[in-house]
Amino acid sequence: MTVSKHRIGPFDLPVRDLVRKPGEMREVDLEVPAPERWGEGLVAIDEATPIEIAARLESVHEGILVSGDADATYTGECGRCLTAISAPVQVEFQELFAYPGDETSDFELQDDHVDLETLIRDAIVLSLPFQPVCQPDCPGLDPVTGERMTESAGEEQREPLDPRWAALQDYTTDPDTDTTRAGAENTEES
C-alpha cells in the first residue's frame, strides 16, 4: 500500500493542532503570490501578483471549516476603449475541508493540511468582471476613426453623410426660415 504525500505549497495551511478537536479555532493572515495567471478574459490576476488572505480555521465534527477573505489586484484592458485598467478585487470564501472517509466532498483535509489554492482561485476568477470598463460611462472607440472617444470628446462628432441623403441636408420644416432649400429657386422660376 502506497501512501501519497501531498506537496506543501504556499496556499497550504497546517491544521494538525485543530484536527478532531471541535471548537478549536485559529486565525491566519498571509500574503501569497499568484502561482500563475488567473483568468482568461479581458482582465486577470497576473502571475506573482500578491494575494492577501485573512482566514479563520475552525475545527468542527465533520472537518475543518475555513472562512475568510482574499484581496488582490486585477489588470487588463477596458472592454469599450481598450485602455489599460487595474482595480482591486476582494472575495469572501467559506468551505468545509472534510476529514477523509466514506463520504465524498469537494474539499478534503490532506496530510493535516488544507489547500486553499483552488478555493481562492475559483472565488477570485468568478468575481472578475466579464466586460470591464475604465469608467462606468466610457464611450468606447469611434467606429469610423478607431480613436478613443474620451480623447476627442471636445470635438463635435459628425456622422458621415450618406450621399443618397445629401439632398435633404438643408431641408427644414419651418416655412418662415430664410434658408434656401434645394430646388426652391427652381420652382419659383417656372
Wavefront OBJ file of the C-alpha trace (Angstrom):
o trace
v 0.000 0.000 0.000
v 1.499 3.334 -1.069
v 0.713 6.480 0.782
v 0.651 9.555 -1.443
v 2.261 12.559 0.136
v 0.655 15.879 -0.608
v 3.144 18.520 -1.706
v 3.018 21.524 0.543
v 2.573 24.760 -1.365
v 2.180 28.419 -0.438
v -1.625 28.100 -0.106
v -1.412 25.094 2.244
v -2.087 25.708 5.909
v -1.127 23.180 8.583
v -4.065 22.235 10.808
v -2.604 19.405 12.895
v -3.401 21.374 16.072
v -7.086 21.583 15.061
v -7.747 18.068 13.723
v -10.501 16.240 15.625
v -10.778 18.975 18.258
v -14.225 20.511 17.684
v -14.489 24.036 18.995
v -10.821 24.919 18.447
v -10.160 27.933 16.210
v -7.198 29.803 14.732
v -6.901 32.908 12.556
v -4.239 33.254 9.883
v -3.081 36.242 7.798
v -0.745 35.643 4.889
v 0.349 37.082 1.569
v 0.943 34.657 -1.273
v 1.992 35.381 -4.865
v -0.346 34.050 -7.549
v 1.344 30.904 -8.906
v 0.120 31.550 -12.460
v -2.185 33.882 -14.379
v -5.734 33.540 -13.059
v -8.455 34.475 -15.537
v -8.973 34.176 -19.267
v -10.948 37.303 -20.195
v -10.019 40.933 -20.685
v -8.789 41.146 -17.093
v -6.879 38.682 -14.939
v -4.695 38.293 -11.882
v -1.162 38.188 -13.275
v 1.400 35.650 -12.137
v 3.266 36.729 -8.974
v 0.582 39.292 -8.050
v 0.348 39.328 -4.247
v -2.840 37.882 -2.796
v -3.611 38.868 0.777
v -5.538 36.222 2.676
v -7.228 36.535 6.062
v -8.602 33.137 7.073
v -10.302 31.641 10.085
v -9.814 27.909 10.645
v -12.397 26.207 12.870
v -12.470 22.585 13.881
v -15.929 21.015 13.585
v -17.094 17.374 13.814
v -17.009 16.872 10.021
v -13.648 18.549 9.350
v -12.070 21.998 9.259
v -14.284 24.952 8.349
v -12.274 27.646 6.563
v -13.749 31.103 6.083
v -12.223 34.452 5.260
v -11.459 36.878 2.503
v -8.806 37.380 -0.152
v -7.671 40.635 -1.755
v -5.748 41.081 -4.997
v -5.483 43.482 -7.929
v -6.536 42.563 -11.452
v -5.094 44.120 -14.586
v -6.219 44.138 -18.195
v -7.987 46.432 -20.605
v -11.301 48.220 -20.837
v -13.860 46.317 -22.894
v -15.010 49.517 -24.656
v -11.942 51.683 -25.307
v -9.093 49.182 -24.741
v -7.380 51.414 -22.156
v -5.188 49.599 -19.636
v -7.011 49.217 -16.321
v -6.139 47.949 -12.870
v -8.556 47.557 -9.965
v -8.769 45.740 -6.643
v -10.826 42.612 -6.227
v -11.988 41.307 -2.862
v -13.737 37.989 -2.344
v -15.144 36.144 0.627
v -14.946 32.382 0.900
v -16.151 29.625 3.177
v -15.646 25.927 2.723
v -15.614 22.761 4.805
v -12.494 20.631 4.369
v -13.878 17.246 5.370
v -11.941 14.501 7.086
v -11.047 11.706 4.648
v -13.618 8.963 4.816
v -16.552 7.324 3.130
v -18.429 10.489 2.157
v -17.256 12.347 -0.916
v -16.568 16.020 -0.514
v -15.357 18.768 -2.826
v -12.519 19.573 -0.446
v -10.761 17.170 1.899
v -8.125 17.501 4.549
v -4.836 16.244 3.080
v -1.990 15.127 5.356
v -3.075 17.519 8.131
v -3.136 20.469 5.706
v -5.863 22.449 3.972
v -5.038 23.635 0.452
v -6.722 26.980 -0.206
v -5.424 27.496 -3.775
v -8.398 26.039 -5.678
v -10.902 27.644 -3.307
v -9.373 31.129 -3.597
v -8.635 30.881 -7.329
v -12.233 29.915 -8.125
v -13.637 32.697 -5.930
v -11.388 35.347 -7.495
v -11.813 34.249 -11.115
v -15.606 34.109 -10.763
v -15.656 37.632 -9.330
v -13.641 39.204 -12.179
v -15.810 41.437 -14.387
v -16.831 39.863 -17.693
v -16.976 43.220 -19.515
v -14.633 45.509 -17.542
v -14.720 49.256 -18.171
v -12.299 52.042 -17.250
v -15.205 54.200 -16.061
v -18.940 53.466 -15.885
v -19.821 55.861 -18.720
v -16.887 55.007 -21.012
v -17.976 55.976 -24.549
v -15.606 53.480 -26.201
v -13.966 53.813 -29.599
v -15.085 55.916 -32.564
v -16.437 53.416 -35.113
v -15.006 55.413 -38.028
v -11.581 56.533 -36.839
v -10.902 53.928 -34.155
v -9.748 56.639 -31.753
v -10.877 56.706 -28.156
v -13.999 58.834 -27.844
v -12.821 60.136 -24.445
v -9.779 61.766 -26.081
v -11.812 63.574 -28.744
v -14.856 64.373 -26.590
v -14.401 68.155 -27.061
v -14.778 67.907 -30.822
v -18.225 67.565 -32.294
v -18.506 64.122 -33.805
v -20.281 64.298 -37.118
v -21.706 61.193 -38.606
v -20.643 60.608 -42.206
v -23.391 61.630 -44.597
v -24.779 59.001 -46.903
v -24.615 60.564 -50.399
v -28.123 59.324 -51.153
v -29.489 61.644 -48.445
v -27.264 64.643 -49.188
v -30.116 66.496 -50.949
v -32.116 66.534 -47.709
v -29.291 68.027 -45.634
v -30.580 71.625 -45.944
v -34.265 70.729 -45.633
v -36.161 72.465 -42.828
v -39.730 72.034 -41.630
v -40.153 75.724 -40.633
v -41.623 77.632 -43.624
v -40.636 81.047 -42.175
v -36.892 80.493 -42.256
v -34.690 82.289 -44.712
v -32.835 79.130 -45.525
v -32.978 78.351 -49.175
v -33.981 74.876 -49.919
v -32.516 72.798 -52.636
v -34.710 73.223 -55.680
v -36.834 76.017 -54.138
v -35.438 78.634 -56.513
v -36.119 76.405 -59.476
v -39.841 76.114 -58.666
v -40.296 79.897 -58.412
v -38.825 80.473 -61.868
v -41.196 78.086 -63.617
l 1 2 3 4 5 6 7 8 9 10 11 12 13 14 15 16 17 18 19 20 21 22 23 24 25 26 27 28 29 30 31 32 33 34 35 36 37 38 39 40 41 42 43 44 45 46 47 48 49 50 51 52 53 54 55 56 57 58 59 60 61 62 63 64 65 66 67 68 69 70 71 72 73 74 75 76 77 78 79 80 81 82 83 84 85 86 87 88 89 90 91 92 93 94 95 96 97 98 99 100 101 102 103 104 105 106 107 108 109 110 111 112 113 114 115 116 117 118 119 120 121 122 123 124 125 126 127 128 129 130 131 132 133 134 135 136 137 138 139 140 141 142 143 144 145 146 147 148 149 150 151 152 153 154 155 156 157 158 159 160 161 162 163 164 165 166 167 168 169 170 171 172 173 174 175 176 177 178 179 180 181 182 183 184 185 186 187 188 189 190
